[in-house]
Amino acid sequence: MDSQGPVLVEGPVEIVLDDGTVARSERFMAAVCTCRRSRTYPWCDTSHRRRVRTAPTSPDRSP
């Protein structure tokens, strides 16, 4: 599965992690991370979004 974002699950929801701990969300909709980049795994914190830095633009200084 090639995912570009989270899986939305109607809550409340419980997820059993690999180590046996249970993560719970009482929200009406939970965003479950599929990329494992989230600092709040298993919940999505939008870390999957590409963070692109842009150079500041300078005004045109034509004579």
Backbone hydrogen bonds, N-H to C=O, Kabsch-Sander energy under -0.5 kcal/mol:
donor,donor_aa,acceptor,acceptor_aa,energy
3,S,1,M,-0.8
7,V,32,V,-2.5
8,L,6,P,-0.5
9,V,7,V,-0.5
9,V,30,A,-3.0
11,G,28,F,-1.8
13,V,25,S,-2.4
15,I,23,A,-2.9
17,L,15,I,-0.6
17,L,21,T,-3.1
20,G,17,L,-2.2
23,A,15,I,-3.0
23,A,21,T,-0.5
25,S,13,V,-2.5
30,A,9,V,-3.2
32,V,7,V,-3.0
32,V,30,A,-0.7
33,C,31,A,-0.5
33,C,42,P,-2.9
41,Y,38,S,-1.0
43,W,40,T,-2.3
44,C,31,A,-2.8
49,R,46,T,-1.5
52,V,50,R,-0.8
53,R,51,R,-0.5
